[in-house]
Amino acid sequence: MNPLRLHLAHTGETATAFAERIDLSPSYLSRLMSGEREADASVIARIMKATDGAVTPDAWVEWWQARAAA
């Protein structure tokens, strides 16, 4: 499962609220979390900062690679 989706489930924050907090559209964040779109480094950095380091670039890349290999 996407590391951000796991984090949001743990914290109870909605994806819509999180997207607004990091200045992304909710639909774009949804596409990122589903693997439909690939996140660039600046988006991953915003996610890491907004989650206080709970979602790291390494975790995101590992998820992306595992998803692509499946």
C-alpha positions as CSV (number, residue, x, y, z in Angstrom):
1,M,0.0,0.0,0.0
2,N,1.1,3.5,-0.7
3,P,3.1,4.9,2.2
4,L,1.1,8.2,2.3
5,R,-2.2,6.3,2.2
6,L,-0.9,4.3,5.3
7,H,0.1,7.5,7.0
8,L,-3.2,9.2,6.4
9,A,-5.1,6.1,7.7
10,H,-2.9,6.2,10.8
11,T,-3.5,9.9,11.5
12,G,-7.1,10.1,10.3
13,E,-6.4,13.1,8.0
14,T,-8.3,13.0,4.8
15,A,-6.5,12.9,1.5
16,T,-8.4,16.0,0.5
17,A,-7.2,18.0,3.5
18,F,-3.7,16.7,3.1
19,A,-3.7,17.7,-0.6
20,E,-4.8,21.2,0.3
21,R,-2.2,21.5,3.0
22,I,0.6,20.8,0.5
23,D,-1.0,22.8,-2.3
24,L,-1.9,19.9,-4.6
25,S,-5.3,19.2,-6.1
26,P,-7.1,16.3,-4.4
27,S,-7.4,14.5,-7.7
28,Y,-3.7,14.8,-8.5
29,L,-2.8,13.4,-5.0
30,S,-5.3,10.6,-5.6
31,R,-3.5,9.7,-8.9
32,L,-0.1,9.8,-7.1
33,M,-1.3,7.5,-4.3
34,S,-2.9,5.0,-6.8
35,G,0.3,4.9,-8.9
36,E,-1.4,6.4,-11.9
37,R,1.1,9.3,-11.8
38,E,4.7,9.4,-10.7
39,A,5.6,11.9,-8.1
40,D,8.6,14.2,-8.8
41,A,11.2,15.0,-6.2
42,S,9.6,18.3,-5.2
43,V,6.2,16.7,-4.5
44,I,7.9,13.9,-2.5
45,A,9.8,16.5,-0.5
46,R,6.5,18.3,0.3
47,I,5.0,15.1,1.4
48,M,7.9,14.3,3.6
49,K,7.9,17.7,5.2
50,A,4.1,17.7,5.7
51,T,4.3,14.2,7.4
52,D,7.2,15.3,9.6
53,G,9.4,12.7,8.0
54,A,6.9,9.8,8.4
55,V,6.8,9.3,4.6
56,T,10.3,9.3,3.3
57,P,11.5,9.5,-0.3
58,D,13.0,6.0,0.1
59,A,9.6,4.6,1.3
60,W,7.9,6.2,-1.7
61,V,10.4,4.9,-4.2
62,E,10.3,1.4,-2.7
63,W,6.5,1.4,-3.0
64,W,6.7,2.8,-6.6
65,Q,9.2,0.1,-7.7
66,A,7.2,-2.7,-6.0
67,R,4.0,-1.5,-7.7
68,A,5.7,-1.3,-11.1
69,A,7.1,-4.8,-10.7
70,A,3.8,-6.4,-9.7
